[in-house]
Amino acid sequence: MTAFMETVTNLLLIGTAGGLIWLLLRLRQRRRASERGIDGHYSGAAKDPGSLMEPDDEALEEMEDLLQQARYRHDGE
């Protein structure tokens, strides 16, 4: 009778562990889906692609700085 109870207890514990693992994986999947957005679809497209065609002054200054850094590195080689 003791061996039978051990077997039943082991099966119960294994089943509980399996259920908890399944629950954790399901919760993780839901969280990842909610992080992607409301509908879960991400196209990667810009919301306003036209605004990206005209660089602002700050972007032009950053590009100028990057080009100068690249020239210094190239001249130093």
N, C-alpha and C positions, 0 to 999 in steps of 0.2 A: 504494500500500500504506500510506503514511503517513496519508493522509486516512481510510482505513478504520480504522486503529488509533486515530486521534483520535476518530472517531465511536463506536467500541466503548468506549473509555475514558470518554468523556462520558456515554454511556448507563449504564455501570457506576456512575459517580459519582452521576448523577441517581437511579438506582435505590437506591443506598446511602443517599443523603440522604432520599429518600422513606420508606425503611424505618425510618430513625432517627426521623424526625418522627412516623411512625405509632406507633412504640414509645413515644415520649415522651407522646403523647396518650393512649395506652392506660394507661400507668402513672399519669398524672394522674387519669384517670377512676377507676381502682381506688382511689387514695388518697382521692379525694373520697367515694367510696362507703363506704370504711372509716371515715371521719370521722363519717359519719351514724349509725353504730352497727353492731351485729353483723348485724341483719337488714336494715338499709338502709331501714326504714320509720319515718317520724317522724309521729306523729299530732298532736303539739302539746298533747295532753291532760295534765293534771296527774296525778301518780302517786297522790296522796291529796287529791282536791278538797275533802273535808270539813274538812281542816285549814286551808284557806284561808278558810273561812267565819267563823272566830273569830280576830280580830286579836289579836296579843300586845301587851304594854305598849309595847315599843319602836316597833312600827308606829303605835300610837295617838299616841305622842309625836312621831314624825316627821310625822304628818298634822297635828297641832296646830301644829307649827312652820311647815309649808307654808301652812296657812291664815292664820297670823299674817303671814307674808311677803306673801301675796296681799292681805291687808287693808292693809298698809302701802303697797304699790304702788298699790292702788286709791285710798286716801286721799290719796296724794301727787299724783295726777293732777289 
